[in-house]
Amino acid sequence: MSERRLERSGEGCSGCGVKLQTERKDLPGYVPDSALERDPVICQRCFRIRHYNEASAVAVDQDDFLRLLGGIGATDSLVVHIVDLYDFEGSLISGLQRFVGQNPVLLVVNKIDLLPKSINVNRIRNWVQRQAKANGLRTADIVLCSAKRNLGFEHVIEAIERHRRGRDVYVVGATNVGKSTLINRLIRDYSDMERELTTSRYPGTTLDAVHIPLDDGRAIIDTPGIVYASRLTEVVPRSFLGALLPDKPIKPLVYQLNDGQTLFFGSIVRFDFTEGERQSFTLYISNALNVHRTKRERAEELYAEHKGGLLGAPTAEELASIPAWTRHSLRVKRGEHKDVFISGLGWIQVNGSEGALLDVYAPKGVKVLLRDSMI
């Protein structure tokens, strides 16, 4: 290997930040010797994501995530926490406040483009503010945007400028919230660097902290996405993510249900209206996902015979590697306005005012809860 290649083999990948190495193909940061001559140099994993939309499975120690977060409190920085509006409770970093110390937190709520265009944005912002407070997060500001569609991004830039005050910027978030997409926009606005971070639909794209120097001598520090096993996106096969994750505005589906009726969301989640007056339920889920209605008394038999087939993906073979269902019994009281939130899937708005008893079956460990209605 040339002297130049030896020097570069210890650098960080310009796509995901992981330390480059040429020895082990099965470990993060692998790059062929010949690729070290490129500028910028990226690891083989990033190359495959960019050019072939592939992602190899690599493990990143959770302790490393916590170590990176734990160091933020000792700095004088602005913390930008990016969450996914579509998976708000699943992507909010629980306990973030104890990691950031006295540093201000700018909460950037991404993927606003997935909501129907008729939605009142101010109402959504107020809802986010209430939910953040309920989860113990003190925010200096809240900005709604879509990094992918370039909606509201000027407000993100303005908010960062207003709260940064010459400090470094730490960007934190769970996997697959659009963090790297937003960072790429920041690079173009703040830095003369030509590189872009690797972005993909796969969870866990960024593998190490990436320091991006700014023109004023400070830096944007992109931290790895935290992997929450409580999200459906972390337990389903990657081939199913395209159907599970919406990439365009959701068209809400409204179902009028009698008690004793069941909805299947593909072959991955079951929703039972167990008890209550006839009422409507609005589904805010990916429109690529198959929804099937049946009677509750037939649900088990139907699932056994038609999972992976009539009910839709994942296939029966893929389901074998997914945790078995756990039942969640939820009661909506009379007069309450609630959503049934299923992390990674979306949510079901309960539209009736007479109350309802509901059962949700989802893979074990996936977060299922009742929350105040977003819309």
C-alpha positions as CSV (number, residue, x, y, z in Angstrom):
1,M,0.0,0.0,0.0
2,S,1.3,3.5,-0.8
3,E,2.2,5.9,2.0
4,R,-0.8,8.0,0.9
5,R,-3.1,5.0,1.3
6,L,-1.7,4.2,4.7
7,E,-2.5,7.7,5.9
8,R,-6.0,7.6,4.7
9,S,-6.9,4.2,6.1
10,G,-7.3,5.7,9.5
11,E,-9.5,8.6,8.4
12,G,-13.2,8.8,9.0
13,C,-15.6,8.0,6.1
14,S,-16.9,11.2,4.7
15,G,-20.3,9.6,4.3
16,C,-21.0,8.1,7.8
17,G,-18.0,9.1,9.9
18,V,-16.8,5.6,10.8
19,K,-13.0,5.0,10.9
20,L,-11.8,3.5,7.7
21,Q,-10.1,0.2,7.6
22,T,-9.0,-2.2,4.8
23,E,-8.7,-5.5,6.6
24,R,-12.2,-6.8,7.5
25,K,-15.1,-6.6,5.0
26,D,-17.6,-7.7,7.7
27,L,-16.8,-4.7,10.0
28,P,-17.8,-1.0,9.8
29,G,-15.5,1.2,7.8
30,Y,-14.2,-1.3,5.3
31,V,-12.9,0.2,2.1
32,P,-10.9,-1.6,-0.7
33,D,-7.3,-0.4,-1.0
34,S,-8.0,1.0,-4.5
35,A,-10.8,3.3,-3.2
36,L,-8.4,5.1,-0.8
37,E,-7.2,7.1,-3.8
38,R,-10.6,8.8,-4.2
39,D,-11.4,12.2,-2.7
40,P,-13.5,12.2,-0.7
41,V,-13.2,8.6,0.4
42,I,-16.2,6.7,1.6
43,C,-16.6,3.2,3.0
44,Q,-18.0,0.3,1.0
45,R,-21.2,0.4,2.9
46,C,-21.9,4.0,2.1
47,F,-20.9,3.3,-1.6
48,R,-23.5,0.6,-1.8
49,I,-26.2,2.7,-0.1
50,R,-25.5,5.6,-2.5
51,H,-25.2,3.6,-5.8
52,Y,-27.2,0.5,-5.2
53,N,-29.6,1.4,-2.4
54,E,-28.2,-1.5,-0.4
55,A,-27.3,-1.5,3.3
56,S,-25.3,-4.2,5.0
57,A,-26.1,-5.0,8.6
58,V,-23.4,-3.6,11.0
59,A,-23.6,-3.5,14.7
60,V,-22.8,-0.3,16.6
61,D,-22.4,-0.5,20.4
62,Q,-25.2,1.3,22.3
63,D,-22.6,2.3,24.9
64,D,-20.9,4.4,22.2
65,F,-24.2,6.3,21.6
66,L,-24.6,7.0,25.3
67,R,-20.9,8.1,25.6
68,L,-21.3,10.6,22.8
69,L,-24.5,12.0,24.3
70,G,-23.0,12.1,27.8
71,G,-20.2,14.4,26.7
72,I,-22.6,17.1,25.4
73,G,-23.4,18.4,28.8
74,A,-19.8,19.4,29.4
75,T,-19.7,21.6,26.3
76,D,-21.1,25.0,25.5
77,S,-23.2,24.1,22.5
78,L,-26.6,24.3,20.8
79,V,-28.3,20.9,20.7
80,V,-30.5,20.3,17.7
81,H,-32.8,17.4,18.4
82,I,-34.5,16.1,15.2
83,V,-37.6,14.0,15.6
84,D,-39.9,12.4,13.1
85,L,-43.4,13.8,13.2
86,Y,-44.8,10.6,11.8
87,D,-43.2,8.6,14.7
88,F,-43.0,11.3,17.3
89,E,-43.0,9.2,20.5
90,G,-40.8,6.6,18.9
91,S,-38.1,9.0,17.8
92,L,-38.0,11.4,20.8
93,I,-34.9,10.7,22.9
94,S,-36.1,9.8,26.3
95,G,-34.1,11.5,29.1
96,L,-32.3,13.8,26.7
97,Q,-32.6,16.7,29.2
98,R,-30.2,15.0,31.6
99,F,-27.6,14.6,28.8
100,V,-27.5,18.1,27.5
101,G,-27.1,19.9,30.8
102,Q,-27.7,23.7,30.5
103,N,-27.3,23.7,26.7
104,P,-30.4,25.0,24.8
105,V,-32.4,22.5,22.8
106,L,-33.8,23.3,19.4
107,L,-36.5,20.7,18.6
108,V,-36.7,20.2,14.8
109,V,-39.7,18.2,13.8
110,N,-39.0,16.7,10.4
111,K,-41.3,15.1,7.8
112,I,-44.1,17.6,8.1
113,D,-44.7,16.9,4.4
114,L,-46.2,13.6,5.2
115,L,-49.3,15.2,6.8
116,P,-52.3,16.1,4.6
117,K,-51.9,19.6,3.2
118,S,-55.1,20.8,4.8
119,I,-53.7,20.4,8.3
120,N,-53.2,23.5,10.4
121,V,-49.5,23.8,11.1
122,N,-49.9,26.0,14.1
123,R,-52.1,23.4,15.7
124,I,-49.4,20.8,15.1
125,R,-46.7,23.0,16.6
126,N,-48.8,23.5,19.7
127,W,-49.4,19.8,20.0
128,V,-45.6,19.1,19.7
129,Q,-44.9,21.7,22.4
130,R,-47.3,20.0,24.8
131,Q,-45.9,16.5,24.0
132,A,-42.3,17.6,24.5
133,K,-43.2,19.2,27.9
134,A,-45.0,16.0,28.9
135,N,-41.9,14.0,28.1
136,G,-39.7,16.3,30.3
137,L,-37.9,18.1,27.5
138,R,-37.3,21.8,27.8
139,T,-37.1,23.4,24.4
140,A,-35.6,26.8,23.4
141,D,-37.6,26.7,20.2
142,I,-39.6,24.3,18.0
143,V,-39.4,24.3,14.2
144,L,-41.5,22.2,11.8
145,C,-39.9,21.3,8.4
146,S,-39.4,18.8,5.7
147,A,-35.7,18.4,4.9
148,K,-36.5,16.2,2.0
149,R,-39.0,18.5,0.4
150,N,-37.2,21.7,1.5
151,L,-40.3,23.0,3.4
152,G,-39.7,25.3,6.3
153,F,-35.9,24.9,6.1
154,E,-35.3,28.6,6.2
155,H,-36.9,28.6,9.6
156,V,-34.5,25.9,10.8
157,I,-31.5,28.1,9.6
158,E,-33.0,31.2,11.3
159,A,-33.6,29.3,14.6
160,I,-30.0,27.9,14.6
161,E,-28.5,31.3,14.0
162,R,-30.7,32.8,16.7
163,H,-29.8,30.3,19.4
164,R,-26.2,29.2,18.3
165,R,-24.5,32.5,19.2
166,G,-21.1,31.3,17.9
167,R,-21.2,27.9,19.5
168,D,-20.8,24.4,18.1
169,V,-24.0,22.6,17.1
170,Y,-24.7,19.0,18.2
171,V,-27.3,17.2,16.1
172,V,-29.0,14.3,17.8
173,G,-31.8,12.0,16.9
174,A,-33.0,8.4,16.6
175,T,-32.3,6.4,13.4
176,N,-34.2,7.2,10.3
177,V,-35.6,10.6,11.3
178,G,-34.0,12.4,8.4
179,K,-31.0,13.6,10.4
180,S,-28.4,13.2,7.7
181,T,-30.7,14.8,5.0
182,L,-31.0,17.9,7.2
183,I,-27.3,17.9,8.0
184,N,-26.5,17.9,4.2
185,R,-28.7,21.0,3.9
186,L,-26.8,22.7,6.8
187,I,-23.5,21.9,5.1
188,R,-24.6,23.7,1.9
189,D,-25.7,26.7,3.9
190,Y,-23.0,26.9,6.5
191,S,-19.8,25.3,5.2
192,D,-17.7,25.3,2.0
193,M,-17.2,21.5,2.3
194,E,-18.2,19.6,-0.8
195,R,-19.0,16.3,0.9
196,E,-22.4,15.0,1.8
197,L,-23.3,12.5,4.5
198,T,-24.7,9.2,3.4
199,T,-28.5,9.2,3.5
200,S,-30.8,6.3,3.0
201,R,-34.2,4.8,4.1
202,Y,-32.3,2.3,6.3
203,P,-32.0,2.8,10.0
204,G,-28.6,3.6,11.5
205,T,-26.8,5.1,8.5
206,T,-24.4,7.3,10.5
207,L,-22.0,5.1,12.4
208,D,-19.8,7.6,14.3
209,A,-19.7,11.3,15.2
210,V,-19.0,13.4,12.1
211,H,-17.4,16.8,12.7
212,I,-18.2,19.3,10.0
213,P,-16.1,22.5,10.2
214,L,-18.0,25.7,9.8
215,D,-16.7,28.9,8.2
216,D,-16.5,30.6,11.5
217,G,-14.1,28.0,13.0
218,R,-16.9,26.2,15.0
219,A,-18.4,22.8,13.9
220,I,-21.6,20.9,13.4
221,I,-21.3,17.5,15.1
222,D,-23.5,14.8,13.7
223,T,-24.0,12.1,16.2
224,P,-25.0,8.5,15.3
225,G,-28.7,7.8,15.3
226,I,-29.9,6.0,18.5
227,V,-31.5,2.7,17.7
228,Y,-34.8,2.1,19.6
229,A,-36.0,-1.5,19.4
230,S,-39.4,-0.2,20.4
231,R,-40.1,1.0,16.8
232,L,-41.6,-1.3,14.2
233,T,-39.0,-0.2,11.7
234,E,-36.3,-1.9,13.8
235,V,-38.0,-5.4,13.9
236,V,-39.3,-5.8,10.4
237,P,-37.2,-7.0,7.4
238,R,-35.7,-4.2,5.4
239,S,-37.5,-5.3,2.3
240,F,-40.7,-4.2,4.1
241,L,-39.6,-0.7,4.9
242,G,-40.6,0.7,1.6
243,A,-44.3,-0.2,2.3
244,L,-44.1,0.8,6.0
245,L,-42.5,4.2,5.7
246,P,-44.5,6.8,3.7
247,D,-42.5,9.0,1.3
248,K,-45.3,11.2,0.2
249,P,-48.3,12.9,1.9
250,I,-50.6,10.4,3.7
251,K,-54.1,10.1,2.5
252,P,-56.1,9.4,5.7
253,L,-58.3,6.3,5.6
254,V,-61.6,6.4,7.5
255,Y,-63.3,3.2,8.6
256,Q,-66.8,3.1,10.2
257,L,-66.6,0.2,12.7
258,N,-69.0,-1.7,14.9
259,D,-67.7,-3.2,18.0
260,G,-66.5,-6.7,17.3
261,Q,-64.7,-5.7,14.1
262,T,-61.0,-6.0,13.3
263,L,-58.5,-4.3,11.0
264,F,-55.3,-5.9,9.9
265,F,-52.4,-3.7,8.8
266,G,-50.6,-5.9,6.4
267,S,-49.6,-9.0,8.3
268,I,-47.8,-7.0,10.9
269,V,-50.4,-5.4,13.3
270,R,-54.0,-6.2,14.3
271,F,-56.5,-3.7,15.7
272,D,-59.7,-4.8,17.4
273,F,-62.6,-2.5,18.2
274,T,-63.7,-4.6,21.2
275,E,-66.4,-2.5,22.8
276,G,-68.3,0.7,22.1
277,E,-70.9,2.5,20.0
278,R,-70.5,2.4,16.2
279,Q,-67.9,5.1,15.3
280,S,-65.3,6.1,12.8
281,F,-61.5,5.6,13.1
282,T,-59.1,7.6,10.9
283,L,-55.9,5.8,9.9
284,Y,-52.7,7.8,9.4
285,I,-50.4,5.2,7.9
286,S,-48.5,4.6,4.8
287,N,-50.8,4.2,1.8
288,A,-48.6,1.4,0.5
289,L,-49.7,-0.8,3.4
290,N,-52.6,-3.2,2.9
291,V,-55.6,-2.8,5.3
292,H,-58.1,-5.6,5.7
293,R,-61.3,-5.5,7.7
294,T,-63.0,-8.6,9.2
295,K,-65.1,-9.7,12.1
296,R,-63.2,-10.2,15.3
297,E,-64.6,-13.7,15.7
298,R,-62.9,-14.7,12.4
299,A,-59.6,-12.8,13.0
300,E,-57.5,-15.6,14.3
301,E,-58.5,-18.1,11.7
302,L,-58.1,-15.5,8.9
303,Y,-54.6,-14.6,10.1
304,A,-53.5,-18.2,10.4
305,E,-54.6,-18.9,6.8
306,H,-53.8,-15.7,5.0
307,K,-50.8,-14.0,6.8
308,G,-48.3,-13.0,4.2
309,G,-50.8,-13.6,1.4
310,L,-54.3,-12.0,1.3
311,L,-53.5,-9.8,4.3
312,G,-50.3,-8.5,2.6
313,A,-46.6,-8.3,3.6
314,P,-44.5,-9.2,5.4
315,T,-44.4,-12.8,4.0
316,A,-45.0,-15.8,6.2
317,E,-41.3,-16.6,6.0
318,E,-40.3,-13.1,7.0
319,L,-42.8,-13.2,9.9
320,A,-41.0,-16.1,11.4
321,S,-38.1,-13.8,12.3
322,I,-40.3,-11.1,13.9
323,P,-41.2,-11.2,17.6
324,A,-44.6,-12.7,18.3
325,W,-47.5,-10.4,19.0
326,T,-48.3,-8.8,22.4
327,R,-51.8,-7.6,23.1
328,H,-52.3,-4.0,24.3
329,S,-55.7,-3.2,25.8
330,L,-56.5,0.5,25.6
331,R,-59.6,2.3,26.9
332,V,-60.7,5.7,25.5
333,K,-63.0,7.4,28.0
334,R,-66.1,9.2,27.1
335,G,-65.4,12.7,25.7
336,E,-61.6,12.1,25.2
337,H,-60.0,12.8,21.9
338,K,-57.2,10.2,21.5
339,D,-54.8,8.6,19.0
340,V,-53.7,5.0,19.2
341,F,-50.0,5.4,18.4
342,I,-48.0,2.4,17.1
343,S,-44.4,3.3,16.8
344,G,-43.1,2.9,13.2
345,L,-46.6,2.3,11.8
346,G,-48.4,5.6,12.4
347,W,-51.5,6.2,14.4
348,I,-55.3,5.6,14.5
349,Q,-57.4,8.6,15.5
350,V,-60.5,7.6,17.5
351,N,-63.2,9.9,16.3
352,G,-66.2,8.9,18.6
353,S,-67.0,10.8,21.8
354,E,-68.7,7.8,23.5
355,G,-65.6,6.0,24.5
356,A,-64.2,2.7,23.2
357,L,-62.3,-0.4,24.4
358,L,-59.6,-1.4,21.9
359,D,-57.1,-4.2,21.6
360,V,-53.9,-3.8,19.5
361,Y,-51.7,-6.7,18.6
362,A,-48.1,-5.8,17.7
363,P,-44.7,-7.5,17.7
364,K,-43.4,-7.8,21.3
365,G,-41.4,-4.7,22.4
366,V,-43.0,-2.3,19.9
367,K,-44.3,0.9,21.6
368,V,-48.1,1.1,21.6
369,L,-49.9,3.9,23.5
370,L,-52.8,6.3,23.8
371,R,-52.0,10.0,23.3
372,D,-53.9,13.2,22.8
373,S,-55.0,13.5,19.2
374,M,-52.5,15.3,17.0
375,I,-55.1,16.4,14.4
